[in-house]
Amino acid sequence: MGQKLLIIDDSLMLLRFAANVLTQHWPNLEIITAKRGAEGCARAQSQRPNLILLDYVLPDLSGDDVCAKLRQTPELSEVPIVIMSSGGSEVKDIEKRHPNVVKTISKPFTPELLVATLRTLFEDQQGTRVTPLVRIRERLELPQVVVNGRNGGSTGTTRQVILRGDTSAFTLRSVLLAVRNGDLTGCLRVFLPKGRPTETYTHEGRVLLTTTKETMIYRDRAEQLCRRINPAMLETALQGQTDSGCPFPILLALRDHLNAGEAADWVHRLGIETFAQLWIGRRLSFEFEKLAALPEWATRYSGPLVDVDEWIASTLRCIEVDDVPVPAQEDLAGIPAYTRDGYERIQRLNLTDLENAFASLVNGQRNLQSIAGRLRLSPESAYLLLFRFTMQEAMEYWPPAMIAELPPEPMDRRSHPGFATHIEPVSDVHPQSTGIFSEMLSSIATPSLTPSGQPKRYTVRIS
């Protein structure tokens, strides 16, 4: 008898994507799908799958509810479950709460990550048998989240590290949101492949500043400022940053070699530019250390405290076209779509005019080339805008190869007279606006609708 995999997710695109990827590697694997938690439990009961891929956030039940229901059914209690989640904090300790959960994978995930995850669960490289649950627990390396971690240095000091991981399991946005939701004060350290970590200090859930002890990064980005400062004093300030992490403009201001307001402006700008480079890193490890009090020099900083969403948007705007690898030309015909809450969330951000225009043209049907043409942008510039929105987890992108076989979704506009409220522009445009913005507003298409009449939301991200 062949092996069965049950995938429970409310995104038709994700279901098709996963099925296409997995059947290429394991042709004999039978794939069963469900779009609701209750439906997934019923299909698990009738089909008896050997493995389950479960989206943590479903329209009717949470991932915890589904795991509990399956665990309480004797014939399904030992079926291994892999959780798919777009945020790290929401699935924290889920393996401890539910013994049938053996691994979590973070959205967005690539085809390679999906295959590698399942291969870990298969007893042989052909994937012909699923490893029993008890043996899976022995073999898997589960994500590590630690509380009150100890510093291994010779001083024996205790550091309150409340989150540790890497960006293959947690997105940077999810970590920042955890900081905001917990009103945390402390330091987020992101460790780069080379050099010292980038350190972002937060106060009660908001971002204060980002710094690094790699002073050449700051020197290169503040060349205009450096030329104005006495060389000896500049070297002293740069050495101070190397030793303590205190940005050298603050040290210059403390020694009355720079106006405090100008120093704060430089620190804010340099921090945003430094953090921006983290978005394009492949796989970065991080930790968040909760602090009872910030360093004394940080309390002397007079710059703004920035909300996490605004910080994310500001840092992403520092990324240029050359920083982002553009996919092959044929893949630029793919379709951007909003995530489950992406449309509502971006309306709360202060978007630029161009970001507003791009966001208003995304409807889950229009491809990236068409959007670029309407906005008179190069494909590279359009892809850069898409990259910024995907990093904010407001949009996702489906290359043509992944959507070629998707059936058209039926839609009756007359039966949904209220749909227009969901496709209004993200922000108001002056009635006398002309050019691409008026053209854009006159050509917005109806978004795909779910059976309940709501705009379709998709949950698989750019790979």
N, C-alpha and C positions, 0 to 999 in steps of 0.2 A: 504494500500500500504506500502511495506517495505521501510526502510531508505537506502539511498545510500551514500557511501563514495568514493570520487575520490582521488586517490593517484597519484601525478605527480612527477616522479623521473626517472633519466636515468639509474639507477642501477637495473638490473633484480633481483639481489639478495635481494636488499632492498624491492622491490615490493613483492617478494615471502615471505620474512620474515614478513613484516607487515600484509600481507593477512593471513598467517598461525596463527600469534599471535591473530589477532583481531577476526577471525572467531571462534577461540576456546572460546572466551568470549561472542561474540554476533553472534550466528549461523545464525540469520535472517538478518544480515547486508549485503547488497549487495555491493561488492567492485569492483570499476572500476579503471583501471590503464592506465597511459599514460607515455611515456618515453621522450616526448618533450613538451616544453611550448605551442607551437601552437596546437599540438595534444590534450593537456590537455584542452585548451580553447574550442576546437571543441567538445570534449566529454562532457565538462560541458554544452555546449549549447544543445547537443542532449539528454543527459541523465538526466540533471537537478539534480545534487547531492545535498544532504542536508548538506554536510561538505566536505572540501577539505584539504588534506595534501599535501603541496607544498615544494619541494626542492628549496632552494634559488638560487643555481647555476645550470643552465641547459645548454645544448649545444647550443640552439638556442635563448632563451630568458632569461632575468634575472627574479628573483622573483618579483622585482618591476614592470617589464613589464607585467607579468601575472596578478598580483593583479590589476593593472590599467585597463587592458582589461576586466577582470571580473567585476570590479566595474562600468565600462562604459556600460555594458550590463544590461538593466533594470531588466530582469528576474533573473539575477545572482548577482545583486549588494548586496543583503543581505545574500548571502551564506557565512558562517563563514570559514575562512582560518587559518590553523595552519602551520607556517613556520618551515621547518627543515633546520638547518644550522650547518656547521662545524666550524664556527667562530663567536664570539660574536660581533666584531666591524662592520662586514659587514651588520648586521641587526639592528644596533642601530637606535632606533626611528622609526622602520618600522610600528609599530602600529599607530603612529601619522601620517605618510605619507599615510597610507591606512586604512580607517576605517573598512574594511572587514577583516583585520587581527586581530585575537583575542588572539593569543599566539604564542610564538616561543619555540621550543625545540632544544637542542643542540645535534648534533652527536658527539660521539656515544651515543645512548640511549638504555636502557635495555627494554625488553618486559614489565616490570613492569611500567616503566615511560611512555611508549606509551599507555598502557591501562589506567593508571591513568589520563593522559592528556585527552583522549577521554571521560573517565567517567565524568570528570569535565564538559564537554560540553554536556553530555546527561542529560536529565531532570530526569530520574529515574535510579536506579541501574541496570536494565535490558537492558538499552540502546535502548529502543524501540522508543524514540522520541528525536530528536535533539532540544536543547534549541534555541529559536529565538535569532538572533544576538544581539538585544538590551538588552536582559536579560543576555547574556553571558558577555557583557562588564561590567555589574553591578557586576557579581559574581567573575570574574577572578582576581587573584593577578598577575599583569604583572611585569616583571623584572624591577628593579629600577636602572636607570642610572642618576647620579646627577652631576651637574656642580656647582663649587664654594660652595660646601657643608659647613655648619657651624659647628664648633666644639661646642658640647653642654656643654663644661666645663664652670666653673665660670668666666674664664678670658674673655670670649666672643670673642676670636680671630677667625679670618676667615681662614679656610683651603681650599685650592683649590683642592678638591677631584673630579677628572674628570671621574672616573669609580668606581663603587661599585657593587658587586654581589657575587655569589658563584659558585662553580664548577659544580653544577647541570645545570647551564645555560651557563657558559663560561668555556672553557678549560684553563688550565694554559698557554698552548702554545699560544692560541688566545690572552690572555692578554699581554704576552710578545711581541707578534708580533705587537699589537696595540702600545705598548711603542716604539718599534723600528721604525714602520712606521711613528709615530708622532715625532720622534727625541726628545723624552721626557726626561727631567731631573727631578728626584724626587724619591719617595720611594713607592715601592709596599709592602704592608703589607698583609700577609696571616695569618689569625687567626685560631689557632689550637683549638681543643675541650678543651684542658687544657693548662694552662700556658700563657705566653705572645706571641705576634705574631712574626713571622719571617719577617725580614725587608730586602728587596733587594733594594739597591740604584743604580740608573741608571744615566748615563750622556749622553745626546744627543742620546738617543736610544740604548745605549750599557750598558751592565751590569758592574758595578764597583765592588760591593761586596755584600755579604749577611751576615747578623748578627742577633743576638737575645739577648734579655736581660735575657734569661734563661741561666745563665753562666755555670750551671752544664753540659749542652750539650757540650760546648766548652772545659771545663775542662776534661771531659771524653775522648774526641777525641784528645786532645793535651797532654796526660799524659807524653809523653817523654819530651816535652818542660817544662811542669810544674815541673818536678823533678829537672831541672837545675836552677830554679829561687829561690831566697831567699823567704822562705814562707811568711814573712811579706809583702814583695813587691808584691808577687803573689796575696795575698788576697786584697791588695790595688787596683791592676789592675783589678781583677775580680769584685770588688765592683764598680769600675768606669764603667765597661761594664754594670753592672746591672742598674746603674743610667742613663747612656747616650746612651747605645747601641754600643758605640765604642768598637770594638774587643780588648780584652786585650793585644794581641801581639803588636798592634799599641801603646797602652799606655805604654807598656814596652819599646818600641823603643823611644818614646818621652822622656823617663826618662833615656835613654842611658843604659838600662839593656838588650837590644837586638839589634842586627844589623838590620838596616832598611830593607835590602834585605831579610833577613831571616824572619823578621816579615811579610813582604808582601807575602812571600811564604806560611806562616802558615795561614794568613787571607784568601788567595785564596783557599787553600785546605779545610779549615774548612767551608768556605762559600759554596763551592760545595757540601760537605758532608751534610751540614745542609739543603740546598735547596732540595737535592735528596729525602729526606723523604717526601716532599710535594707531590711527584708523587704517592705515595701509600696511601695518605689520602682519605677517603671515600667522604666526602662532606665538603669543606672548604670555608669559606667566605673570601673576600679580598677587598681591596680598593687601588687605586693608587692616591697618593697625589703629585700634581705637585709642585715643589719647585723652587723658583727663584735662590737659591744657595744651594749647599749641605752643611751639617754641616762642621765646620772647621776641625774636626778630619778626615773627609772623604777626604778632599783635601790634607791631609798629607800622604794619602795612596799611595804607589808607585807601586802598582800592576797593572796588565794589564786591559784594557777595553776590554770586550769580546763581540763578536757578539752574538745575541740572539740564533741563530741556534747552534752555537758551545757551548754556555752555556747549552742549553737543552741537547745536546748529552753528554757533560761531566758530568752533574749531573745524567743523567740516567745510566751512566756506574758505578756509585757508588752503584746502587741497586744490591743486591745479590739474589741468588736463594731463600734463606729463607725468603726474604722480600715480595715475590710475591706469592699469593696463586695459586697453579697449579690446573687447572680444573680436573674433573674426567677423568680416563684413556680413556673412550670411546670418550670424547670430544677432545682428543688430535689428533684424526683423521680428524679434521677440516682442512680447506684450508685457508692459508694466501693469500692475494691479495693486490696489490698496490691501493692506493687511486688515485683520478683523476690526481694529479700532483706529487704523491709520488715518482715515479721512477726518474723523472727528478730532483726532489729536493735533493734526497739523493746523487746524483752524485756530488753535490756541497759541500758535507760534507767530512771531513777527517775521513773516517771509518777505523776501525781496519781490519786486514786480515780476522778474523772470521766473522765480520759484513758484509764485502764484499762477502764472500762465501755464507752466509745465504741469502743476498739480491739477489744474482745472481741466486739462486735456486727457488726463489718465482716467479711463473708465473700464478697464479690464478687457477691452476689445481692440482699441487702437494700438498699433505697434509703434515701436520706438522711432523707426524711420519716418513714419507719418507725423509723429509729434515734432520731430526735428524739423521736418519740412514746413509745418504750419508756423513754427516759431522762428524759422529762418536761421537755424543753428546747424553747425557741423554735427555729424554723428558723434564725434568725440565729446563735444560740449554737452549734447543731450545725454550721453552716457554718464558724464560727470554729475549732472543734476540727478540722474537716477541713482547713482552711487551714494550721493549724499542722503537721499530719502531712504534708501535701503539700510544704510548704517543707522538711521534713526528708527528703523523697523516700522516705518510708515508705509513703505511700498515693497513689493517683491517683483521679480522679473522671471519670465518664462521664455527661454530661447525657443526658436521655432521647432527644433527637433522634439521638444517635450510636449508641444501642444498640437502637433500635426494631426493626431488621431482623436482629439477631443471632439465629441459630438456637439453640435450647436445647442444652445440652451433656449428652450421655448420661452416666448415672452409676449404678453398681451398688454400693450401700453394702456388700452382703454380700461382694463380692469384694475389699473393702479394709478388713479388720478393724482395721488399724492406724491408721485415719484420725483416731481420737479424740486421738491424741497431738499433732495439729496444731491442735486447736481448744480446747485448754485455756485458761482465762483467763490473761491476761498476768501477773497476780500473784495470790497467794492471797487469798481473801476469808474472813473468819472464819465458821465453820460457823453461827453464830447470826445472821449478817447477814440483814436483812429488807429489804423495800421493793424499790426498783428494781434493786439489785445481785443479790438472790436471784432475782428475776424474770428478769433478764438471763441469769444462769448457767443457768437451766432452759430457756431458749428458744434457745440457740445452734444454728444450723442447720449442716448439713454444707457445707463449702466445695466449690466446683467442683473436680473432679479432672482431671488430665491423663491421657492414655493410660497413662502409667507409674505412675499412682496417687498422684502428688504434688499438693498443693494448687495450684490455678491461680494464676499470677502474671501481672500485667498491666504493661505498660511504656509507656503513654501517660498523661501527666499532665494536670492541670486546665488548661484553655485560657482 
